[in-house]
Amino acid sequence: MAGRIIFAVAVYIPMVILTIFLLQGKGASLLSGYNTMSQEKRAVYDMPAICRFHGWIMMSFIFFFALTHVAVLAGITWLSTIGTVFALVTLLGGRLYAHKSQRFRTNGVDTGGLYEADS
């Protein structure tokens, strides 16, 4: 039991540090596709807003993973299932919102999505 808790803390601490970093609007280089984008394409996106959005997604993951972890340790199957389902819904909903929303574009130019390769 103590080994599980130590492992969980070792996993959660880097996640919390990364979340704080992203919530400050920093860490764009950690996001998928940013390093491969051209300077012109980078100028189209509000990267601090994207970083903060992904920070909130990470924060919800930490909450749902911790909920699932506590539920597993306590033997509450239904609660661990709910935590897992909510984490998956957050993942899919956040991915769709980030990819399809115009919210993160600075000048409203549609370049085909953040994660689409240059044509």
C-alpha angles and dihedrals in degrees: 000000000000090000091056092051093048090049091049092050090048089054098041098049095063089044091054092047091050091047092053090048092051095044088059089061094252132115102063089147088064092060120093115263098009096106092049096050121101119245090252092055092045089056090060094063131068096229097184089056091048090050092050091048091052089046090059090048089052091049091054090048091053090051095047094043091049090048090051092046093051091046092052092048090049093045095241102146099181092053093051089050091051091049092051094047092049091049090053092046090050091049095050096039093047092047093051093045094049093046101042104031123099089209095098097050115102099204103020094250111147108222096171101269138311097270099041116110121242113268 
